[in-house]
Amino acid sequence: MDLPVVMGVDGSEPSLHAVDWAADEAALRGLPLRVVYASLWERYEQALFPTSGDRSEQILNGVFVAAAAERARKRAPDLKVAVQVIPDAPTPVLIREAHHASVLVLGSRGRGDVAELLLGSVSLTVAGRADCPVIVVRGSHDDGDGTHRRIVLGIGEEAASTNAVRFALEEAERRGAVLEAIRAWRRPAHQTTDQPLLTGVPAHAHAHEQRAAETLEAALRGAPAGVELHMRTAEGSARKVLLDASHGADLLVVGARRRPGHFGLQLGRVAHTVLHHAACPVAVVPEPV
């Protein structure tokens, strides 16, 4: 049996925007949508980010879940939507739900003066621990509406990008989008162009760029012919390169290694940065060690 797309809602405006993405994702995959609310979410968030007002009664009555489900049905009328309120804290609920999901969709709920920039603590933790792909729909922008027909894939080391490559190719094929695969590279600090041997023709830089191109080509070898694929290397930190590329994209895909038996956040610096600052939704795809 195919696993559903699971949407975690928290009653915030960002999570309602994320419902649209989740409904579209489920419809594209031909899968049901499961809308889940952890009824202790508000208590959990208030402990970290105190707010005024008490909406616990509304939450426990499933008001937000019902609103999210209705929004999903309007977005995709033929979509099968199931809802559930679970009396537990959000992080364990969503990590458990990830065991039985094809993909988990979350909003980017930040608090305070930088609410539009920083990712909410629940989304960040779940993205770092879930064992299925997690799509975090960032902010209130419209980049999640699929209007650009462009998906960006960050390529790490070849062996560490297998699942992310497969996920990005499938997303591009479903959406009829161009897949732009990027491999960032940097020359070692001691190989600067102010050295006499590197003045004029930067041979060492060329070697690093060539290795990046080879890694990129190896990772995308066997890509289906039906996907329009653009591959490029870029000099600079992977974090900056991918953040720049996220502008004008519908989705940014990165891999994140999962270490069996390792507890806590399992996100590298690249995934952590793009989850906080990307200009489009971000998919974090778990990769084995």
KEPA-348503 format. One record per residue (C-alpha): residue in three letters; x, y, z. Coordinates in steps of 0.1 Angstrom, whole numbers, always signed. Last residue first. Example, Ala and Ser with C-alpha at 12.3 -4.5 7.8 and 13.67 -1.06 7.14 Angstrom:
rest;X;Y;Z
ser;+137;-11;+71 .
ala;+123;-45;+78 .
end
This chain:
rest;X;Y;Z
val;+258;+70;+62 .
pro;+222;+67;+49 .
glu;+206;+97;+33 .
pro;+174;+115;+45 .
val;+159;+140;+21 .
val;+154;+176;+32 .
ala;+130;+194;+8 .
val;+131;+232;+10 .
pro;+103;+256;+0 .
cys;+116;+288;-16 .
ala;+138;+319;-7 .
ala;+161;+298;+15 .
his;+171;+313;+48 .
his;+165;+290;+78 .
leu;+161;+256;+60 .
val;+189;+266;+37 .
thr;+213;+271;+66 .
his;+205;+239;+84 .
ala;+208;+219;+52 .
val;+242;+234;+44 .
arg;+255;+231;+80 .
gly;+247;+195;+83 .
leu;+215;+182;+98 .
gln;+213;+153;+122 .
leu;+198;+169;+152 .
gly;+197;+147;+183 .
phe;+201;+110;+187 .
his;+227;+88;+168 .
gly;+217;+52;+169 .
pro;+217;+49;+131 .
arg;+234;+80;+116 .
arg;+211;+98;+91 .
arg;+228;+119;+64 .
ala;+209;+149;+51 .
gly;+203;+155;+14 .
val;+192;+187;-2 .
val;+163;+197;-25 .
leu;+153;+233;-32 .
leu;+118;+238;-45 .
asp;+98;+262;-67 .
ala;+128;+282;-77 .
gly;+131;+319;-86 .
his;+155;+326;-57 .
ser;+167;+293;-44 .
ala;+199;+296;-65 .
asp;+213;+323;-43 .
leu;+207;+303;-12 .
leu;+222;+273;-29 .
val;+255;+291;-38 .
lys;+257;+307;-4 .
arg;+254;+274;+15 .
ala;+275;+254;-9 .
ser;+304;+279;-2 .
gly;+319;+293;-34 .
glu;+328;+283;-69 .
ala;+298;+271;-89 .
thr;+294;+239;-109 .
arg;+265;+234;-133 .
met;+240;+208;-145 .
his;+207;+215;-162 .
leu;+183;+186;-167 .
glu;+151;+186;-186 .
val;+135;+154;-173 .
gly;+120;+129;-198 .
ala;+153;+114;-206 .
pro;+155;+98;-171 .
ala;+187;+105;-151 .
gly;+211;+75;-155 .
arg;+241;+95;-145 .
leu;+231;+124;-123 .
ala;+255;+117;-94 .
ala;+283;+108;-117 .
glu;+279;+140;-137 .
leu;+280;+161;-106 .
thr;+310;+144;-91 .
glu;+328;+148;-124 .
ala;+320;+185;-125 .
ala;+332;+190;-90 .
arg;+364;+172;-98 .
gln;+369;+195;-128 .
glu;+363;+226;-107 .
his;+389;+215;-83 .
ala;+414;+209;-111 .
his;+406;+242;-127 .
ala;+413;+260;-94 .
his;+447;+243;-93 .
ala;+455;+254;-128 .
pro;+446;+291;-121 .
val;+460;+304;-154 .
gly;+473;+340;-150 .
thr;+487;+340;-115 .
leu;+486;+306;-98 .
leu;+523;+299;-98 .
pro;+530;+334;-85 .
gln;+507;+330;-55 .
asp;+481;+359;-53 .
thr;+455;+335;-69 .
thr;+450;+316;-36 .
gln;+458;+280;-31 .
his;+465;+281;+6 .
ala;+428;+284;+14 .
pro;+419;+252;-5 .
arg;+399;+258;-37 .
arg;+361;+258;-33 .
trp;+334;+238;-50 .
ala;+297;+239;-53 .
arg;+278;+212;-72 .
ile;+245;+223;-86 .
ala;+216;+203;-102 .
glu;+190;+224;-120 .
leu;+159;+203;-127 .
val;+135;+219;-151 .
ala;+99;+213;-142 .
gly;+71;+192;-156 .
arg;+58;+188;-121 .
arg;+58;+151;-119 .
glu;+92;+148;-137 .
ala;+108;+175;-116 .
glu;+96;+158;-84 .
glu;+108;+124;-95 .
leu;+143;+138;-104 .
ala;+145;+157;-71 .
phe;+136;+125;-51 .
arg;+161;+104;-69 .
val;+189;+129;-65 .
ala;+181;+134;-28 .
asn;+182;+96;-23 .
thr;+216;+92;-39 .
ser;+233;+124;-25 .
ala;+257;+110;+1 .
ala;+275;+86;-22 .
glu;+282;+113;-48 .
glu;+295;+139;-23 .
gly;+271;+168;-21 .
ile;+248;+178;-49 .
gly;+223;+206;-42 .
leu;+192;+202;-63 .
val;+172;+231;-76 .
ile;+137;+227;-90 .
arg;+123;+250;-117 .
arg;+88;+253;-131 .
his;+86;+289;-119 .
thr;+49;+290;-111 .
gly;+49;+259;-89 .
asp;+28;+276;-62 .
gly;+55;+272;-35 .
asp;+73;+304;-46 .
asp;+43;+325;-35 .
his;+59;+340;-4 .
ser;+43;+337;+30 .
gly;+72;+320;+47 .
arg;+90;+287;+39 .
val;+73;+254;+30 .
val;+94;+228;+47 .
ile;+93;+195;+28 .
val;+105;+165;+48 .
pro;+117;+133;+30 .
cys;+112;+102;+52 .
asp;+132;+91;+82 .
ala;+125;+122;+102 .
arg;+154;+135;+124 .
gly;+167;+167;+111 .
ala;+136;+179;+94 .
val;+117;+171;+126 .
thr;+140;+193;+146 .
leu;+139;+223;+122 .
ser;+101;+221;+118 .
val;+96;+219;+156 .
ser;+119;+248;+163 .
gly;+103;+272;+138 .
leu;+125;+284;+110 .
leu;+140;+318;+110 .
leu;+134;+345;+84 .
glu;+97;+355;+85 .
ala;+97;+353;+123 .
val;+128;+375;+127 .
asp;+112;+400;+151 .
gly;+96;+372;+172 .
arg;+85;+337;+162 .
gly;+92;+314;+133 .
arg;+68;+288;+119 .
ser;+80;+274;+87 .
gly;+52;+251;+75 .
leu;+55;+214;+74 .
val;+51;+186;+48 .
leu;+60;+150;+54 .
val;+67;+127;+24 .
ser;+58;+91;+17 .
ala;+45;+88;+52 .
his;+43;+59;+77 .
his;+76;+63;+96 .
ala;+72;+100;+92 .
glu;+42;+100;+115 .
arg;+64;+88;+144 .
ile;+87;+118;+138 .
leu;+57;+141;+136 .
val;+42;+129;+168 .
pro;+75;+129;+187 .
thr;+81;+166;+176 .
pro;+46;+179;+181 .
ala;+40;+171;+218 .
asp;+11;+147;+224 .
pro;-27;+145;+223 .
ile;-31;+136;+186 .
val;-57;+154;+165 .
gln;-64;+135;+133 .
val;-75;+143;+98 .
ala;-80;+123;+66 .
val;-82;+138;+31 .
lys;-89;+119;-1 .
leu;-82;+144;-30 .
asp;-107;+148;-57 .
pro;-115;+184;-49 .
ala;-78;+195;-49 .
arg;-74;+230;-35 .
lys;-109;+231;-21 .
arg;-102;+198;-4 .
ala;-69;+210;+10 .
arg;-85;+242;+25 .
glu;-112;+221;+41 .
ala;-86;+199;+57 .
ala;-66;+228;+70 .
ala;-97;+244;+85 .
ala;-107;+212;+101 .
val;-73;+207;+116 .
phe;-73;+243;+129 .
val;-106;+240;+146 .
gly;-97;+206;+161 .
asn;-115;+212;+194 .
leu;-82;+209;+212 .
ile;-68;+238;+192 .
gln;-98;+260;+198 .
glu;-96;+253;+236 .
ser;-58;+259;+236 .
arg;-61;+293;+220 .
asp;-49;+312;+250 .
gly;-36;+348;+245 .
ser;-2;+364;+248 .
thr;+29;+347;+235 .
pro;+60;+331;+251 .
phe;+84;+317;+225 .
leu;+100;+285;+239 .
ala;+74;+274;+264 .
gln;+48;+289;+241 .
glu;+58;+266;+213 .
tyr;+54;+235;+234 .
arg;+20;+246;+248 .
glu;+8;+254;+213 .
trp;+20;+221;+200 .
leu;+3;+200;+228 .
ser;-26;+191;+205 .
ala;-3;+175;+179 .
tyr;-23;+182;+147 .
val;-22;+158;+117 .
val;-36;+162;+82 .
arg;-33;+130;+62 .
leu;-34;+134;+24 .
pro;-43;+105;+1 .
leu;-19;+96;-28 .
gly;-21;+101;-65 .
arg;+15;+115;-65 .
leu;+5;+148;-81 .
ala;-26;+151;-59 .
ala;-6;+144;-27 .
glu;+20;+171;-36 .
asp;-7;+196;-46 .
ala;-25;+191;-13 .
ala;+8;+193;+7 .
trp;+17;+225;-11 .
asp;-16;+241;-4 .
val;-15;+230;+32 .
ala;+19;+248;+35 .
his;+1;+281;+33 .
leu;-20;+270;+62 .
ser;+11;+261;+81 .
pro;+26;+296;+75 .
glu;-6;+312;+89 .
ser;-3;+294;+122 .
gly;-28;+267;+134 .
asp;-1;+241;+140 .
val;-4;+218;+110 .
gly;+16;+187;+101 .
met;+8;+174;+67 .
val;+14;+138;+58 .
val;+15;+125;+22 .
pro;+1;+90;+23 .
leu;+20;+57;+20 .
asp;+13;+35;-9 .
met;+0;+0;+0 .
end
